[in-house]
Amino acid sequence: MAKPFIIYCDIDAVLADFTSAACARFGVELPKQSILDNQWGYNACAGGSRTKFWMTIHGHDFWSNEIQPYWWAKKLLSVVEKESDEWVFLSKPTTDVGCMSGKYRWVQKHFHATNHLVLTLAPKSLLCPGFNGLLIDDNLKNCKMWEEAGGAFFHWPEMTPDMPEEIINNYLEQLKQKCQNQKTLIQLT
């Protein structure tokens, strides 16, 4: 019997527009139609200071209410649901006391799918089930660690919420193809 194909979908910067909410707290404007690197928020909002950044970004309300889904979040999740019967949201909460409960509430509020939520304090790569798991993540470091642990990944870069539909549709098509390829590999083993 073939192993199930499992998709692990990151929340922040893939489905949830974390950076817009952070920028609002700092009064910083996002660039237009841009792909952001993983340090952009720290640099633009807090001058590169992670301490200053996380002292401002905290509280249950930030995680559950201020962060909004990207306009493409439901389209992306629709692809995930079509490609795999076994999928989960995978997220690593910060040390902020309100983060874990806020993320749980956010998923409940926007997707009504808390039974698919995995919040982990461990590095994501430790959860990798092997070659039958596909991680969708904005952080290339997480993707590479996942791959080194034996899993496959799809890099969904962090994008500003004004990205044109044709760009998002292109990423969605690439994701579908990656899922199909991974399912073929699983069947061959």
N, C-alpha and C positions, 0 to 999 in steps of 0.2 A: 504494500500500500504506500502510495506516494505521500510525502510530508505535505502539510498544508502550506500554502503561500500566505505569509503574514506580512502586513504592511504596518510599519510604525511611523506615524505622522507627528512630527514636531508641531508645537502650537505657536510659540512666539516667532514672529517674522515669516511664518509660512501661512498660517491661518489668521493669526491675531496681529493687528497692527500696533505692536508694542512701541515702536519708535515714534509714531505720531503722538501717542499718549505721553511718552517721556518728553518730547519736544514741547508739548503744551504745558507741562509742569515747569519747564525751564524758560518758556517764552521764546523758543528757537524755531525758526521756519525751516521746513524740509526743502531740499532741492526738488526741482520738478522732474518728473519722469526719469528717475534714476535708480540704478542698482547700487545699494549701499554695502560697504564692507563692514565687517563685524565690529570695527572700532569707531565707526562714524558717530554713533550716539554718544559714546564717552567723550570723544573729541569735541563735537559740536556743542553738546549740552554742558559739559563739565570740564572743559579744557584738558581732557585726557585723564582726569582724576576719577578713578573708580570709587574712591571713598565718597567724594562729593556727589557723584552720580547716585549711588545707592542710598545716601542719606536723604536724598530728595525723592527717590523712587521707592515708595514703601506704602504699606497699608492695604487692608482687604479691599477697600473701595477702589484703589488704583487697579488692582488685578482683576476685580470682578466687574467694575463699571466703566472706568475711564478707557480701558483698552477696548477697541471695537474690532469686529472681524473685517478683514479685507473684503472688498466687493466680490472677489473671486473665491472666497473661502468655501462657499457651498458648492461651487462648480468643481473645485479641487477635491472636496470630500466626496462628491458624487463619483468621480473617477476612482477614488480609493474604494468605495463601496461596490462599484461594478467589477473591479479587478480582484477583490478578495473578500471572502466571507469572514475572514479572520483578520481584523485590523484593530489598532488601538491608537489613541492619542498618546504620545510619549513626551513627557516634559520633566525637566529638572528644576524644581522650585529654588528660589534664592533663599538666603538665610532669614529674610524678612518674615516675621511671625504671621503676617497676613497673606503671604504669597500662596501657600498651599491651599488654604480654604478659598482664597480668591480665584485661583485657577479652576478649582472644582466648580465653584459657582458660575464662572464664565462659561465653561463647557456645558453645564446644565442649562444656562440661560440661552445660549446661542445655538446649541446643537442637540439638546435633550438626550445626550448620549454618555452619561457618566459611567455607564457600565463598560464603556470602551476606554476609560481614562486610566493611565498608569503614570503616577507621579513618583519619581525616583530620586533619591539623594545620591545614588551611585552614578558613576559615569555611564552614559548610555551604552558604551561598548560592552559593558559587563552583562547586559541583558540580551545580547545578540544570540539568537537561537541557531545560528549557522547560516548556510547558504540559502535557506528558504525564507529568510527575513529580509525585507527591503525597508531601509530607513529613508524617510523624506525629511531633509533638514536644511536649514539655511547656513549652518556653520560647517565650513569645509573641514575644520579640525575634527569635529564630531563624526563627519562622514568618513574621513580617513581612518579614525580609530575603529569605527564600526567595520570597515572593510578589512582592516588588519586582524580583527577578531573573527573574520570568516563570513561576514554579511555583505550584501550588496546595498548600494545607496543611490538615491537620486538627489542631486544638489538643486534645491529650490532657492535661488538667491533672494536675499531680503530686498524688496523693491518698495518704492514709494507708492502710495495708494492711487496715484493718478496714472499708473502705467496703462498704456493703450491695450484695448481688448485683444488686438492681434498678437501682441507680445505674450500676453497671458495664455491665449489659446495655443500658441506655439509651445510654451512650456507644458501645457496640459497634454498636448499630443506627444511630446517627448516622454512624459511620464507614462502615458498609456503604452508606448512602445517599450519602455524599460520594464514595465510590469509584464508585458507579453513575453519579452525575452527571458526574464527571470523565471516565469512559469514554465517555459520550454526547457530551461536548464534543469529545473526541479524534476520534470517528467522524465528527462533522460537519465537521471541517476537512480 
